[in-house]
Amino acid sequence: MYQIDLNPEALLGVGVDGCRGGWLAAFLLRDGPFFAVFPELEPLLERLPWAGHDPGSGPALNHGPRLLVDMPVGLPYEEIPVRACDAEARRLLGPRRASVFSPPCREALDQPDHARACEVNRRITGRGLSIQSWNIAPRIHELDRAFRAGRAHADRVLECHPELFFAALLGAPAQWPKRTPQGRTERVLALTRLCPDAKDRIKKALQEFGPAAAWDDCADALVLALAAGHTPLTRLGMDPLTAEIPRDRAGLPMTIHTPAPMGAAV
């Protein structure tokens, strides 16, 4: 589908966001980034042989190509109904805190509609489920299946939140929501610090993909790709007593990765 060299020597990092057309990936190569839309996650993972490698055989977290994804990985359950990483991300983001959605429990992902999912989520976690979280439930489910089937591993496919990376580039949380003209200008200025032609590359992607991807999808994927290639990462949500990352019922980490200055040291 996309004829380009994605071997580990050429690829520096990947940023991925859910979009109307499926999954929008920004690939950071040595000569700059490019975008691609994948209707399903599996073909994307198949293009990245390191995304499904044995977690005991690869480089450390802050070395080598990584896939940073704006999608929850570890999911809440009865014993941990609220993810600490979400609360910590909201605290760091201040005026942009509403951009951090509480993810559904795994059982809610199998429900046929929002009303039923909300009912199940409330029974298991004591909390309802926002329509925003329900709208991305199919993407969460798809990513969850990839992890549980061993096609993605938590040392290479990392949950992130783009607004944390924009905050790091801007020196503070963005002042404006990303879908406003002011917010778009603010984030373009942040992106150009690492990618001088970011605006033109996003414009070209939008012309190619049409309604399959929106401007904010491209900006979010790009900032994650740039971070994947250049930025040391740390984790939010560590247990304050053990300094360990909580895990969900499937053993997946309930953590959000963030630029090192914003998080606790690993």
Buried (B, 14 or more C-beta within 10 A) or exposed (E): EBEEEBEEEEBBBBBBBBBEBBBBBBBBBEEEBBBBBBEEBBBBBEBBEBBBBEEEEBBEBEEBBBBBBBBBBBBBBEEBBEBBBBBBBBEBBEEBBEBBBBBBBBBBBEBEEBEEBBBBBBEBBEBBBBEEBBEBBEBBBBBBBBBEEEBBBBBBBBBBBBBBBBBBBBEEBBEBBBEEEEBBEBBBBBBEEBBEEBBEBBEBBBEEBEEBBBBBBBBBBBBBBBBBBEBBBBBBBBEEEEEEBBBBBEEBBBBBBBBBEBBBEB
